[in-house]
C-alpha cells in the first residue's frame, strides 16, 4: 500500500533514503550472523577435545574451580535451565495474566493507568539489583534459602513480569472486538466474555508473549550467578528446587569468565582455555534453543496472519 | 359524631419491631449463612497463606495449615449443597474445587513423611531443605483452594446476580497484583535504605585509586563510565536503529521479513551470549591498530575497552530503537503521506520533513529505554571489565556502576572488592536512580504521545 503511494519507489528509482536505510537494515542481520559465527568458533575447541556426546548427555561436571578429575557434562545445566524456567513461569504467567486482564478491563481508571505506567518503570530495573536483593534480604524476610533454584526462579519471575504483562495486554487488546461485543450483547457477564471469548481469541498473542518472556528468563545470567551459582549438577531428587544446580547461562559464564577463578586471566592452551570453550558450547546450546523458539513463533504468527486474511476475504 | 382519641401504646409496636428485626436477621442467616461462613474461612485461609512464607511467622502458622485446608474442603462441600438448593443445579467448578481441596489436605497431611523419605541428608550451605518445602507447599495449596472458594462465596453473598459474578471474579485478579507490587516496593525500599544508610558523598566525587594512596575508594570513574557507555552506544545505535526501523516500517523491501526476524532475535538471545561474543573478540589474536583499541592492548589486566563494550551493547539497543521507529512510521496518518506525494515531494524531503519529525517521540523513547538497558546490562561487560584506574575514555578499560555491584561479590579478593565492597550499596542506589529515572521519562513520553505507539491508520 505504501509502496504504491510512493510513486518513485514503484518506478524502481532508489532514492537516497531507501539506499541508506537498506544499508542500515542489513546491520542487524550481519550482527546476528557475527554472533552466531563467534560463538560457534569459540566452541570448536571443546567439541574437538571433549566431544558433543560427552558434553550434552552427561551429568558429571567438575572444572578447575571445583576439583579434578575434570569432566564437563552439561546435562545438569540443561535440566537446571528447564527447572528454573518452570518455576519462574509458574509464578510469572498467572501474575502477568492478572495484570494484563486488569489493565485491559479497566484501562481508563486511575489504577489501570498507574499500573500500566508502573510496569513500564519497573521494566527498567537492572537485573544486577535483583541479584543484590537475593543476597541482601530475600532470605532474611522469607523462609526460602539464600541461594537456591527457588530463589533464582522467584527473582527471574520478578524480572520477567513487567516485560510479559504489557505484551499480554497488547495481545488482549488486539483481540477482535466483534467477538467481545457479540458476547456482551447476548447477555454474558464480563468475566464470562473474558474467559470464553477474549482469551481464546488472543491466545496466539499470549503464547508469543509467554515465549518471549521465557526466552528472557532463560537468558538472564547475572541474577542466576548471584542467586544460584555457577556449578551445574543434577539434583538428586530431580524435582528438588532448593538445590544450587546452575543453568546453562551461569555455568557458561563461570567457565568462560575470570570471576570464577579469582580474577586470574585465562592463559591460552591451558585447562582453563578448554573450559572457556565449553562455556562457549553452553552458549551455543542456548542460542540454538532461542533461535528454534523464535522460528516457531514466526511460523505461528505467519499462520495466524494467513488465517485472518483468508477469513476476512 | 364522636371523636375518639386513640391512645397509642407504642411499647407493643417496639415488640413487633424487634421481633421483625430478629426475624429479619434469622431470615438473612438462613439465606446467606453458609456463604458468609465460607467467606470467613476462605479469607482467613488466604491471609494465613500469604503470611506463611514470612520467616518470622512460619513456625507459628504451620500447625494450622492442615486444619485450615480441611475446613476449606468442608466449606466447598457446604457451598456446593447450598448452591444446589438455591439454584437447582450442581456447580461443576465447586465440585472440582471440593475434590482438589480434599486431595490437597491429604497431601499436606502426608507432606512431612513424603519429604523425609525422598530428600537426602543435607549437608552444606546451612539451610534446611525440608523447612523450605514446609514453607512454600502449604502456601501454594491454600491459595489454590481458598481463592476460588472466596470468589464463589462472595458471589453468593452478593446475591448471585451477573454483576456479582463479575465483581467476585475480578477480585481474584486483584490479589496477585497487590502481592507483586508489594514485593517490588519491598525490593526498591531495601536497596534504597541500604544505600542511603551507607551514604558517603566523597565516594561519588573521588576516583577509585590504587596508588599513591592504596585503597582509596571512589565511584567517579564508574559513574562517568556508565555515562560514557550510554553516550557511545547511543551514537552507534541511533543512526543504525533509525535506518533499520525505517526500512522495515516504511520502505519495506524483500528483506524486511528477514530484518524483522533478526531484530527480534537480537533482543531475544541472552545477553550472556553477547558477552561471550565480546570476550572472544577481545581474546582473539588479531593484531592491528583498530583491534588494539578494541582489545585494550595498552593496558595490563583484563582487556576490553569502552568501544568494544558499546559495540556489543548496541546489539541490544539497535532492536529497541528500530522497533520504536517502526511503530512511529506505521502510526503516521495516511492523509499526511498522501498529501506529501500529491504535492510531488521527493522521498528524501518526505523523510526529513515528515517521517522523522513525526517519529521523533518514538525514537527518543526507544533511546531512553535503550540507555536504561545499557546502564544495567552487566552481562556484556562483566567478562571484559576492569578496575577503572586508568581513566574514562573510549580507548580505556571499561568499568561501570553495575560492574561495581557485581565485582563486590565476585571480584578478585583484596584489591577491588576489598576496598570498594562497602560502597556497592551506594553504586546500587545510583544505578537505580539512573535507570528508574530514564524509564520514568520514557513512560511519561509514551503517555504524552500515546497515539504514535499504536500502529494503525
Contacts between the chains, C-beta under 8 A, distances in Angstrom:
chain1	res1	chain2	res2	distance
A	2	B	250	6.8
A	2	B	252	7.2
A	2	B	337	7.3
A	3	B	251	7.8
A	3	B	252	7.2
A	5	B	337	6.3
A	5	B	338	6.1
A	5	B	341	5.5
A	6	B	341	6.3
A	6	B	347	6.4
A	7	B	341	6.5
A	8	B	346	7.2
A	8	B	347	5.9
A	9	B	251	6.7
A	9	B	347	7.1
A	15	B	346	6.6
A	15	B	347	4.3
A	15	B	348	5.9
A	16	B	347	8.0
A	16	B	348	5.6
A	17	B	246	7.1
A	17	B	251	7.2
A	17	B	347	5.3
A	17	B	348	5.4
A	17	B	351	4.4
A	18	B	251	4.7
A	18	B	253	8.0
A	18	B	347	6.7
A	20	B	243	5.9
A	21	B	243	4.4
A	21	B	244	7.3
A	21	B	246	4.2
A	21	B	247	4.2
A	21	B	250	7.3
A	21	B	251	5.8
A	22	B	247	5.8
A	22	B	251	7.3
A	22	B	253	6.5
A	22	B	255	7.9
A	23	B	243	6.9
A	24	B	239	6.7
A	24	B	240	5.0
A	24	B	241	7.9
A	24	B	242	7.3
A	24	B	243	2.3
A	24	B	244	5.2
A	24	B	246	7.7
A	24	B	247	6.7
A	25	B	243	6.2
A	25	B	244	4.4
A	25	B	247	3.5
A	25	B	248	6.7
A	25	B	255	7.1
A	25	B	256	7.7
A	25	B	259	4.7
A	26	B	255	7.6
A	26	B	259	7.6
A	27	B	240	5.0
A	27	B	243	7.7
A	27	B	244	6.6
A	27	B	318	7.1
A	28	B	240	7.9
A	28	B	244	5.6
A	28	B	259	6.3
A	28	B	262	4.5
A	28	B	263	5.2
A	28	B	266	5.9
A	28	B	318	5.9
A	28	B	319	6.8
A	28	B	322	7.1
A	29	B	255	7.7
A	29	B	258	6.2
A	29	B	259	6.2
A	29	B	262	4.6
A	31	B	262	7.4
A	31	B	266	6.3
A	31	B	315	5.2
A	31	B	318	7.5
A	32	B	262	4.3
A	32	B	265	5.5
A	32	B	266	5.9
A	34	B	277	7.3
A	35	B	266	7.9
A	35	B	269	7.1
A	35	B	273	6.4
A	35	B	274	6.7
A	35	B	277	4.9
A	35	B	315	7.1
A	38	B	276	7.7
A	38	B	277	4.3
A	38	B	280	4.9
A	38	B	281	6.8
A	39	B	273	6.3
A	39	B	276	6.4
A	39	B	277	6.3
A	39	B	280	7.7
A	41	B	280	6.9
A	42	B	276	6.7
A	42	B	280	4.7
A	94	B	176	6.1
A	95	B	176	4.4
A	95	B	177	7.5
A	95	B	179	7.9
A	95	B	180	5.2
A	98	B	172	7.7
A	98	B	173	4.6
A	98	B	174	7.8
A	98	B	175	7.7
A	98	B	176	4.4
A	98	B	177	5.7
A	99	B	176	7.7
A	99	B	177	5.8
A	99	B	180	7.4
A	101	B	173	5.3
A	102	B	170	7.9
A	102	B	173	5.4
A	102	B	174	7.1
A	102	B	177	6.0
A	105	B	170	7.2
A	115	B	177	6.9
A	115	B	181	7.9
A	117	B	443	5.0
A	117	B	447	6.8
A	118	B	181	7.1
A	120	B	439	6.4
A	120	B	442	7.0
A	120	B	443	4.0
A	120	B	446	6.8
A	121	B	436	6.1
A	121	B	439	4.6
A	121	B	440	5.5
A	121	B	443	5.6
A	122	B	184	5.8
A	122	B	439	7.9
A	123	B	439	6.6
A	124	B	369	7.2
A	124	B	372	4.2
A	124	B	373	7.7
A	124	B	376	7.5
A	124	B	435	4.8
A	124	B	436	6.1
A	124	B	438	6.3
A	124	B	439	3.0
A	124	B	442	7.6
A	125	B	187	7.9
A	125	B	188	7.9
A	125	B	376	7.4
A	125	B	432	7.3
A	125	B	435	6.5
A	125	B	436	7.1
A	126	B	372	7.9
A	126	B	375	6.6
A	126	B	376	2.3
A	126	B	377	7.3
A	126	B	378	7.4
A	126	B	402	5.8
A	126	B	431	6.0
A	126	B	432	7.9
A	126	B	435	5.4
A	127	B	376	6.5
A	127	B	377	8.0
A	127	B	378	7.2
A	127	B	379	7.8
A	128	B	376	6.4
A	128	B	378	5.1
A	128	B	402	4.5
A	128	B	405	5.0
A	128	B	406	6.0
A	128	B	428	7.5
A	128	B	431	7.1
A	129	B	187	7.5
A	129	B	191	5.8
A	129	B	376	7.8
A	129	B	405	7.6
A	129	B	428	5.9
A	129	B	431	6.9
A	129	B	432	6.2
A	130	B	187	7.5
A	131	B	405	8.0
A	131	B	406	7.8
A	132	B	191	6.7
A	132	B	405	5.8
A	132	B	424	7.7
A	132	B	428	5.6
A	133	B	187	5.2
A	133	B	190	6.4
A	133	B	191	6.8
A	135	B	409	6.8
A	136	B	190	6.0
A	136	B	191	7.6
A	136	B	194	6.3
A	137	B	190	4.9
A	139	B	55	7.7
A	140	B	55	7.0
A	141	B	54	6.4
A	141	B	55	6.3
A	141	B	186	7.6
A	142	B	53	4.9
A	142	B	54	6.2
A	142	B	55	6.0
A	142	B	135	7.8
A	143	B	53	5.6
A	143	B	54	7.1
A	143	B	55	4.4
A	143	B	58	4.6
A	143	B	131	6.7
A	143	B	132	6.7
A	143	B	135	3.9
A	143	B	136	8.0
A	144	B	53	7.1
A	144	B	132	5.8
A	144	B	135	6.9
A	144	B	136	7.1
A	145	B	125	7.2
A	145	B	127	4.1
A	145	B	132	5.8
A	146	B	125	7.6
A	146	B	127	6.8
A	147	B	125	6.9
A	148	B	127	7.4
A	148	B	132	7.4
A	150	B	132	6.8
A	150	B	136	7.3
A	158	B	180	7.9
A	158	B	183	6.7
A	158	B	184	7.1
A	158	B	187	7.3
A	161	B	180	6.2
A	187	B	162	8.0
A	189	B	162	4.5
A	189	B	163	7.8
A	189	B	165	4.8
A	189	B	166	5.2
A	190	B	166	4.9
A	191	B	165	6.1
A	191	B	166	5.2
A	191	B	169	4.2
A	191	B	170	6.9
A	192	B	165	7.5
A	212	B	268	6.3
A	215	B	268	4.5
A	215	B	269	7.8
A	215	B	270	7.9
A	216	B	268	7.4
A	218	B	270	6.8
A	219	B	268	7.7
A	219	B	269	6.6
A	219	B	270	2.6
A	219	B	271	6.4
A	219	B	272	6.4
A	219	B	273	7.5
A	220	B	270	7.1
A	220	B	271	7.5
A	220	B	272	8.0
A	220	B	379	7.8
A	221	B	270	6.7
A	221	B	271	6.8
A	221	B	272	4.0
A	221	B	275	7.7
A	221	B	379	4.9
A	222	B	378	5.0
A	222	B	379	5.7
A	222	B	382	7.4
A	222	B	406	6.6
A	225	B	406	7.9
A	225	B	410	7.0
A	226	B	409	6.9
A	236	B	120	5.7
A	237	B	118	5.0
A	237	B	119	6.3
A	237	B	120	7.8
A	240	B	119	7.0
A	240	B	129	7.1
A	242	B	127	7.0
A	242	B	129	4.5
A	242	B	132	4.9
A	242	B	133	7.3
A	244	B	125	7.2
A	249	B	270	5.9
A	249	B	272	4.7
A	252	B	272	6.5
A	252	B	276	7.0
A	253	B	272	5.9
A	253	B	275	7.6
A	253	B	379	7.7
A	253	B	382	7.7
A	253	B	383	7.7
A	256	B	276	5.9
A	256	B	279	6.4
A	256	B	383	6.9
A	257	B	279	7.6
A	257	B	382	6.6
A	257	B	383	5.1
A	258	B	302	6.6
A	258	B	383	7.6
A	259	B	382	6.9
A	259	B	406	7.9
A	259	B	407	7.9
A	259	B	410	4.3
A	259	B	411	6.7
A	260	B	410	7.8
A	262	B	412	6.0
A	262	B	413	6.7
A	263	B	411	6.3
A	263	B	412	3.4
A	265	B	301	7.8
A	265	B	302	6.1
A	266	B	283	7.5
A	279	B	276	6.8
A	280	B	276	6.0
A	280	B	280	7.2
A	283	B	270	7.7
A	283	B	272	6.5
A	283	B	273	4.9
A	283	B	276	4.9
A	286	B	269	7.5
A	286	B	270	5.5
A	286	B	272	7.3
A	286	B	273	6.3
A	287	B	269	6.0
A	287	B	270	8.0
A	287	B	273	5.6
A	290	B	265	7.4
A	290	B	268	5.5
A	290	B	269	4.8
A	290	B	270	7.0
A	291	B	265	6.6
A	291	B	269	7.7
A	293	B	268	7.6
A	294	B	261	7.1
A	294	B	264	6.5
A	294	B	265	5.5
A	294	B	268	5.7
A	298	B	261	6.1
